[in-house]
């Protein structure tokens, strides 16, 4: 995993999130070429949000996105934008394949999964904090 710190103004951070998006009704929609294109779209979009795509992969009905973000980013707004932009672009570029499955302008499920993640486990971090030398 990448460990580049993000520096902006007076803060230095290393925030990462794991986002999972599923297709509407968990329909098998994605092909290898669609996932490749989705990866490119996500890289471009995350740069606009001053974020960095660390890892991306998926299957026919869902994708996993690991990205680094700055503390100023509102994750709910980012996720909404990711879903909107990727849906619009994929539906335009792969209209025939997607329209064969969905008759409405739909791609993603309304919900999503997101979890913060870091370079160390919670137990390791907890132990580190517990072992700080408290002044007497």
C-alpha positions as CSV (number, residue, x, y, z in Angstrom):
1,X,0.0,0.0,0.0
2,X,1.1,3.5,-0.8
3,X,2.1,5.8,2.1
4,X,2.5,9.2,0.6
5,X,1.4,11.9,2.9
6,X,-0.9,14.7,1.7
7,X,0.2,18.1,2.8
8,X,-2.0,21.2,2.5
9,X,-1.8,24.4,4.4
10,X,-1.3,23.5,8.0
11,X,-2.2,19.8,7.9
12,X,-0.5,16.6,6.9
13,X,-2.7,13.6,6.4
14,X,-2.7,10.0,5.3
15,X,-6.4,9.1,4.9
16,X,-7.5,6.2,2.8
17,X,-11.0,4.8,2.1
18,X,-12.2,1.5,0.6
19,X,-15.4,2.1,-1.4
20,X,-17.5,-0.7,-2.8
21,X,-20.2,0.1,-5.4
22,X,-22.7,-2.5,-6.7
23,X,-24.7,-2.4,-9.8
24,X,-28.5,-1.9,-9.5
25,X,-30.1,-5.2,-8.6
26,X,-26.6,-6.7,-8.6
27,X,-27.0,-7.3,-12.4
28,X,-23.9,-8.6,-14.2
29,X,-23.1,-5.6,-16.3
30,X,-19.3,-5.1,-16.5
31,X,-16.9,-6.5,-19.0
32,X,-13.1,-6.3,-18.8
33,X,-13.1,-3.3,-21.2
34,X,-15.8,-1.5,-19.1
35,X,-13.7,-2.0,-16.0
36,X,-10.6,-0.7,-17.7
37,X,-12.4,2.4,-18.8
38,X,-14.0,2.8,-15.4
39,X,-10.5,2.7,-13.9
40,X,-9.4,5.6,-16.2
41,X,-12.5,7.6,-15.4
42,X,-12.0,7.2,-11.7
43,X,-8.3,8.2,-11.9
44,X,-9.3,11.5,-13.7
45,X,-12.2,12.2,-11.4
46,X,-10.3,11.6,-8.2
47,X,-7.6,14.0,-9.3
48,X,-10.2,16.7,-9.7
49,X,-11.2,16.1,-6.1
50,X,-7.5,16.3,-5.1
51,X,-7.6,12.6,-4.3
52,X,-5.5,9.7,-5.5
53,X,-6.6,6.3,-6.8
54,X,-4.5,3.6,-5.1
55,X,-6.2,0.4,-6.3
56,X,-9.2,-0.5,-8.4
57,X,-10.7,-3.8,-9.4
58,X,-14.1,-5.3,-9.9
59,X,-16.3,-8.1,-11.1
60,X,-19.4,-8.2,-13.3
61,X,-21.6,-6.6,-10.6
62,X,-19.5,-4.6,-8.3
63,X,-16.2,-2.7,-7.9
64,X,-13.7,-2.0,-5.2
65,X,-12.0,1.4,-5.1
66,X,-9.2,2.2,-2.7
67,X,-8.3,5.9,-2.7
68,X,-6.4,8.5,-0.6
69,X,-8.2,11.7,0.3
70,X,-7.7,15.0,2.1
71,X,-9.5,15.8,5.4
72,X,-11.4,18.6,3.6
73,X,-13.2,16.1,1.3
74,X,-16.8,15.3,2.2
75,X,-16.9,11.6,1.4
76,X,-20.7,11.5,0.9
77,X,-20.4,14.2,-1.8
78,X,-17.4,12.5,-3.4
79,X,-19.2,9.2,-3.6
80,X,-22.3,10.8,-5.0
81,X,-20.2,12.5,-7.7
82,X,-18.3,9.3,-8.4
83,X,-21.5,7.4,-8.9
84,X,-23.1,10.2,-11.1
85,X,-20.1,10.8,-13.3
86,X,-19.1,7.2,-13.8
87,X,-22.7,6.2,-14.5
88,X,-23.2,8.9,-17.1
89,X,-19.9,8.3,-18.8
90,X,-20.2,4.5,-18.9
91,X,-23.8,4.7,-20.1
92,X,-22.7,7.0,-22.9
93,X,-19.6,4.9,-24.0
94,X,-21.1,1.5,-23.5
95,X,-24.7,2.3,-24.3
96,X,-25.5,-0.9,-26.2
97,X,-24.3,-3.2,-23.4
98,X,-25.9,-1.3,-20.5
99,X,-29.2,-0.6,-22.3
100,X,-29.5,-4.3,-22.9
101,X,-29.7,-4.8,-19.1
102,X,-31.3,-1.6,-17.8
103,X,-34.2,0.2,-19.5
104,X,-33.8,3.3,-17.2
105,X,-30.8,5.6,-16.8
106,X,-29.5,3.5,-14.0
107,X,-26.2,1.8,-13.3
108,X,-25.4,1.9,-9.6
109,X,-27.3,0.7,-6.6
110,X,-28.6,3.6,-4.4
111,X,-26.4,2.5,-1.5
112,X,-22.7,1.9,-1.1
113,X,-20.1,0.6,1.4
114,X,-17.2,2.8,2.5
115,X,-14.6,2.1,5.2
116,X,-11.6,4.1,6.4
117,X,-8.4,2.1,6.3
118,X,-4.8,2.8,7.2
119,X,-1.4,1.2,7.1
120,X,-1.6,-0.3,10.6
121,X,-4.3,-2.3,12.4
122,X,-6.4,-0.7,15.1
123,X,-4.8,-2.9,17.7
124,X,-1.3,-1.8,16.7
125,X,-2.3,1.8,16.8
126,X,-4.0,1.4,20.2
127,X,-0.9,-0.3,21.6
128,X,1.3,2.6,20.2
129,X,-0.9,5.2,21.9
130,X,-1.1,3.2,25.2
131,X,2.7,3.1,25.2
132,X,3.3,6.8,25.0
133,X,5.4,8.2,27.9
134,X,2.9,10.2,30.0
135,X,4.6,13.0,31.9
136,X,4.8,12.5,35.7
